[in-house]
Amino acid sequence: MHRHKLAGLPFFDAFNSPDNVSSCAGRDSTVVASQALTLLNSPDTLTHARTFAGRLWRESKGDANAAATLAWRLVFERAITSGESERAVAFLQSRETEWNQTTPATGMLPVGISETQPMPPGRGAAWVEWCLALLNANEFVYVD
């Protein structure tokens, strides 16, 4: 049988996009490495992470604890635990230290940051990396 792909959405090629012409009893269900790699490395996911990092920065006014609380509410639709908050803040601090050793590429920085509330580049790259991890977390990706 010839499968018709969703035109213009190559991102979904790794995710068994449905045949939009023929009916069937159910869709194939697979979980393969290429799906995780697509989510982690795709320009689409990075764009969402950059936008999300900018939103968290603006709404938390740069406070990592407040950003973690907001991120959990938005991404996981639940309250963050104290342990998760501690790990999130420690991750952000650790990654910022690493990013400060180099100059992050513009494509790795948050978007939507205002000039009145600037964000240092190393911190911005750390927040984007963190948001990318949140958008790839099993709790976000898979519905229980």
Salt bridges, closest charged atoms under 4 A:
GLU59 OE2 - ARG55 NE 2.84
GLU84 OE2 - ARG78 NH2 2.62
GLU96 OE1 - ARG123 NE 2.97
GLU129 OE1 - ARG95 NE 2.50
GLU139 OE2 - ARG78 NE 2.62
